[in-house]
């Protein structure tokens, strides 16, 4: 039971990463690799701030701002520098590695003996792992509600229109470059928050903790879409969170079969590949059923 609760808690925390990537990957239709750099950046900023005496909440806000700054750089390279978004993200991700080392001063920083959001009195009094579940639910609820309201505003609709049809959006007077920059900033700000919360949950920040994060985020998005099918935009935000939880439960089940934790990235890639192929299998099965019915009707 404790393993399931732990998996749900981790799924809720990592769902923030999935929601962040959802804004760029699904709404803006751009592949942003910056997240592999901003996730450990959020962790590095938060842990370093806490070690230097800042409150965990303030440190988490710093992590969000650091992520937004990285997203801003990617956005400017993409829109003003006319660099392909994939390459712009890779450039910022690579630069972030050195920035993160500068922030921490070393490759790994521990929070041992320091306060975190999970050590708040009302959370510390909860049973094991339920503190992570509560914190994850609280943050996810706040972020999801803000996103739902934002996407219903004129600015949010302009943001959606930019991803749906950029030429049409421009003809309506929407500054699409500004929408892309804003999307990248908000997305990476959320990734920074995720990095800050995960590092506080783990009790440390590591320079290499961003490796494979984009696969985890994509898994949350794809699993949610495959599991729940056609949904409205607001429902898809909730599906990302559910996809993140399902993904963590799948990993937990696989590890219980005896696989090594060193295989996590391999397992993550396999789970994502299978989920991405499922719609094709469903389509092929549907066509086969139609063909079979047609043959029987003809006979």
Long-range contacts (C-beta under 8 A, 24 or more apart in sequence): 2-128, 2-129, 3-252, 3-256, 4-249, 4-252, 5-128, 5-129, 5-130, 5-133, 6-128, 6-129, 6-132, 6-252, 7-245, 7-248, 7-249, 7-251, 7-252, 8-133, 8-245, 8-248, 8-249, 9-129, 9-130, 9-131, 9-132, 9-133, 9-135, 9-136, 9-201, 10-132, 10-201, 10-248, 11-136, 11-241, 11-244, 11-245, 11-246, 11-247, 11-248, 11-249, 12-132, 12-133, 12-135, 12-136, 12-137, 12-139, 12-140, 12-241, 12-244, 12-245, 13-132, 13-135, 13-136, 13-139, 13-194, 13-197, 13-198, 13-201, 14-194, 14-198, 14-216, 14-217, 14-220, 14-244, 14-248, 15-136, 15-140, 15-220, 15-240, 15-241, 15-243, 15-244, 15-245, 16-139, 16-140, 16-143, 16-190, 16-191, 16-193, 16-194, 16-197, 17-190, 17-191, 17-194, 17-213, 17-216, 17-217, 17-220, 17-244, 18-216, 18-217, 18-219, 18-220, 18-221, 18-224, 18-240, 18-241, 18-243, 18-244, 19-140, 19-143, 19-144, 19-147, 19-190, 19-237, 19-240, 19-241, 20-186, 20-187, 20-188, 20-189, 20-190, 20-191, 20-194, 20-217, 21-187, 21-191, 21-214, 21-217, 21-218, 21-220, 21-221, 22-221, 22-236, 22-237, 22-240, 23-147, 23-183, 23-186, 23-187, 23-190, 24-183, 24-184, 24-187, 25-217, 25-218, 25-221, 26-163, 26-221, 26-236, 27-159, 27-160, 27-163, 27-183, 28-159, 28-162, 28-163, 28-179, 28-180, 28-183, 29-163, 30-78, 30-85, 30-180, 31-85, 31-86, 31-89, 32-71, 32-74, 32-85, 32-89, 32-184, 32-187, 32-188, 33-86, 33-89, 33-90, 33-92, 33-93, 33-214, 34-70, 34-71, 34-74, 34-88, 34-89, 34-92, 34-93, 34-96, 34-184, 34-188, 34-191, 35-89, 35-93, 35-187, 35-188, 35-191, 35-210, 35-213, 35-214, 35-217, 36-93, 36-210, 36-211, 36-213, 36-214, 37-70, 37-92, 37-93, 37-94, 37-95, 37-96, 37-97, 37-100, 37-210, 38-66, 38-67, 38-70, 38-71, 38-96, 38-188, 38-191, 38-192, 38-195, 38-210, 39-191, 39-192, 39-194, 39-195, 39-198, 39-209, 39-210, 39-213, 40-96, 40-97, 40-100, 40-195, 40-205, 40-206, 40-207, 40-208, 40-209, 40-210, 41-66, 41-67, 41-70, 41-96, 41-99, 41-100, 41-103, 41-192, 41-195, 41-210, 42-66, 42-67, 42-191, 42-192, 42-193, 42-194, 42-195, 42-196, 42-199, 43-195, 43-196, 43-198, 43-199, 43-205, 43-206, 43-209, 44-100, 44-103, 44-104, 44-109, 44-195, 44-199, 44-205, 44-207, 45-103, 45-192, 45-196, 46-195, 46-196, 46-199, 46-200, 46-205, 47-104, 47-109, 47-111, 47-199, 47-200, 47-204, 47-205, 48-103, 48-104, 48-105, 48-109, 48-205, 50-111, 50-114, 50-115, 50-116, 50-200, 51-109, 51-111, 51-114, 55-115, 56-115, 56-116, 56-117, 56-119, 56-200, 57-117, 59-196, 60-117, 60-193, 60-196, 60-197, 60-200, 63-192, 63-193, 63-195, 63-196, 64-189, 64-190, 64-192, 64-193, 64-196, 65-189, 65-192, 66-192, 67-188, 67-189, 67-190, 67-191, 67-192, 67-193, 67-195, 68-185, 68-186, 68-188, 68-189, 68-192, 70-96, 70-188, 70-192, 71-181, 71-184, 71-185, 71-186, 71-187, 71-188, 71-189, 72-181, 72-184, 72-185, 74-184, 74-188, 75-180, 75-181, 75-182, 75-183, 75-184, 75-185, 76-181, 78-180, 78-184, 79-177, 79-180, 79-181, 80-177, 93-210, 96-210, 97-207, 100-207, 101-207, 104-205, 104-207, 107-206, 107-207, 107-208, 108-204, 108-205, 108-206, 108-207, 109-204, 109-205, 110-203, 110-204, 111-199, 111-200, 111-203, 111-204, 111-205, 112-203, 112-204, 116-200, 116-201, 116-203, 117-197, 117-200, 118-200, 118-201, 132-201, 135-197, 136-197, 139-193, 139-197, 140-241, 143-190, 143-193, 144-237, 144-238, 144-241, 147-237, 148-234, 148-237, 151-233, 151-234, 159-183, 160-233, 211-265, 212-264, 212-265, 212-268, 215-265, 215-268, 215-269, 215-272, 216-247, 216-268, 218-272, 219-243, 219-244, 219-247, 219-268, 219-271, 219-272, 219-275, 220-244, 220-247, 222-272, 222-275, 222-276, 223-247, 223-271, 223-275, 226-275, 226-278, 226-279, 247-271
